Amino acid sequence: MNGTKKIYATDSDKVIMFKKDNTEIKNWIENLEFVNEELEYFDKIEQKILRNTTINQFIKTSKRNTTLELSKLYRYENNMSKIMECDNIQCDTYYLNNHEQNRRTYLELLVQHNSLKMKIYEDLLEFNLR
């Protein structure tokens, strides 16, 4: 995991949460960048071996969704410093809810990606080498 920041005893709760959230976002981005790479390999496997239009469509949808989520996470990461400027509970709540929504979307993408991987592995196991 990249971007891990040390937490000090003198850090306020807000600073601790900022460091934790920032580290988490970096981890999500790193994982989704890997998912994108993996999808490129799955695309080649589908084209060269499986030739399954359903899997092909699932790969394309997954690529699009992953790219869109990465774009959102890059913007979110760039705006993280604004969290430290919050001076009221409404602002803090806005960023907390936003972070949790990003977490849910990230986890949903991972579930979809794992489902795609299982489908590809199942099809590969059924594939007859000639």
FENURBEL-V928733 format. One record per backbone hydrogen bond with DSSP energy under -0.5 kcal/mol. NH is the residue of the N-H (numbers start at 1). CO is the residue of the C=O. E is the energy in kcal/mol with one decimal. If there is no record, write none. Layout:
nh->NH co->CO e->E
nh->NH co->CO e->E
This chain:
nh->11 co->8 e->-1.8
nh->16 co->12 e->-2.5
nh->17 co->13 e->-2.7
nh->18 co->14 e->-2.3
nh->19 co->15 e->-2.6
nh->20 co->16 e->-2.6
nh->21 co->17 e->-3.0
nh->22 co->18 e->-2.7
nh->23 co->19 e->-2.3
nh->24 co->20 e->-2.4
nh->25 co->21 e->-2.6
nh->26 co->22 e->-2.2
nh->27 co->23 e->-2.1
nh->28 co->24 e->-2.6
nh->29 co->25 e->-2.7
nh->30 co->26 e->-2.5
nh->31 co->27 e->-2.6
nh->32 co->28 e->-2.7
nh->33 co->29 e->-2.4
nh->34 co->30 e->-1.7
nh->35 co->31 e->-2.3
nh->36 co->32 e->-2.2
nh->37 co->33 e->-1.7
nh->38 co->34 e->-2.8
nh->39 co->35 e->-2.6
nh->40 co->36 e->-1.4
nh->41 co->37 e->-1.5
nh->42 co->38 e->-2.5
nh->43 co->39 e->-2.4
nh->44 co->40 e->-1.7
nh->45 co->41 e->-2.5
nh->46 co->42 e->-2.7
nh->47 co->43 e->-2.4
nh->48 co->44 e->-2.7
nh->49 co->45 e->-2.4
nh->50 co->45 e->-1.7
nh->51 co->46 e->-3.8
nh->53 co->51 e->-0.6
nh->56 co->52 e->-2.6
nh->57 co->53 e->-2.3
nh->58 co->54 e->-2.1
nh->59 co->55 e->-2.8
nh->60 co->56 e->-2.2
nh->61 co->57 e->-2.5
nh->62 co->58 e->-2.5
nh->63 co->59 e->-2.7
nh->64 co->60 e->-2.3
nh->65 co->61 e->-2.7
nh->66 co->62 e->-2.6
nh->67 co->63 e->-2.5
nh->68 co->64 e->-2.4
nh->69 co->65 e->-2.3
nh->70 co->66 e->-2.6
nh->71 co->67 e->-2.2
nh->72 co->68 e->-2.1
nh->73 co->69 e->-2.6
nh->74 co->70 e->-2.7
nh->75 co->71 e->-2.0
nh->76 co->72 e->-2.6
nh->77 co->73 e->-2.9
nh->78 co->74 e->-2.1
nh->79 co->75 e->-1.5
nh->80 co->76 e->-0.5
nh->80 co->77 e->-1.0
nh->82 co->79 e->-1.6
nh->83 co->80 e->-1.8
nh->84 co->80 e->-0.5
nh->84 co->81 e->-0.8
nh->85 co->82 e->-1.0
nh->86 co->83 e->-1.5
nh->92 co->88 e->-2.0
nh->93 co->89 e->-2.8
nh->94 co->90 e->-2.2
nh->95 co->91 e->-2.1
nh->96 co->92 e->-2.4
nh->97 co->93 e->-2.9
nh->98 co->94 e->-2.3
nh->99 co->95 e->-2.5
nh->100 co->96 e->-2.4
nh->101 co->97 e->-2.2
nh->102 co->98 e->-2.2
nh->103 co->99 e->-2.2
nh->104 co->100 e->-2.4
nh->105 co->101 e->-2.4
nh->106 co->102 e->-2.5
nh->107 co->103 e->-2.7
nh->108 co->104 e->-2.4
nh->109 co->105 e->-2.3
nh->110 co->106 e->-2.0
nh->111 co->107 e->-2.1
nh->112 co->108 e->-2.4
nh->113 co->109 e->-2.7
nh->114 co->110 e->-2.7
nh->115 co->111 e->-2.0
nh->116 co->112 e->-2.2
nh->117 co->113 e->-2.6
nh->118 co->114 e->-2.3
nh->119 co->115 e->-2.1
nh->120 co->116 e->-2.5
nh->121 co->117 e->-2.8
nh->122 co->118 e->-2.6
nh->123 co->119 e->-2.4
nh->124 co->120 e->-2.5
nh->125 co->121 e->-2.1
nh->126 co->122 e->-1.4
nh->127 co->123 e->-1.0
nh->129 co->127 e->-0.6
